Amino acid sequence: MAGTELPVEETLGGIAREDHPVLETIAMMHLDTLENCNLDERSYHLVRLAALVAGDAPPMSYLVNLAAAADAGVTPEDAQDVLVAIAPIVGSARITAAAGNVLRGLGLAAIAGDGG
């Protein structure tokens, strides 16, 4: 989460400006979702994290969403608390996979931050 250079809006905007229709579609799906719900920003990002876990999201999804969450002040401890809270619902296998994907996503961020 830490070390993200660009706000997520700029990152998504950069993807959308390129000729990548799939990535553009994904970016457009995320625009205005915070404004269109009645959750505060912190709750919004925590709910999205829980949804990523429930949906068995890949590392890149965690990277993008946790970067946005960090920009909103969500801490790694907050993310851990979400995993603890939903563990009885989604199960230990899903939580273990999610924790690994979070770490992989953060590793991708570290690689990107080092320039390769």
Stockholm file with secondary structure:
# STOCKHOLM 1.0

chainA/1-116         MAGTELPVEETLGGIAREDHPVLETIAMMHLDTLENCNLDERSYHLVRLAALVAGDAPPMSYLVNLAAAADAGVTPEDAQDVLVAIAPIVGSARITAAAGNVLRGLGLAAIAGDGG
#=GR chainA/1-116 SS CTTCCSCHHHHHHHHHHSSCHHHHHHHHHHTTTTTTSSSCHHHHHHHHHHHHHHTTCCHHHHHHHHHHHHHTTCCHHHHHHHHHHHHHHHCHHHHHHHHHHHHHHHHHHHHHHTTC
#=GC SS_cons         CTTCCSCHHHHHHHHHHSSCHHHHHHHHHHTTTTTTSSSCHHHHHHHHHHHHHHTTCCHHHHHHHHHHHHHTTCCHHHHHHHHHHHHHHHCHHHHHHHHHHHHHHHHHHHHHHTTC
//
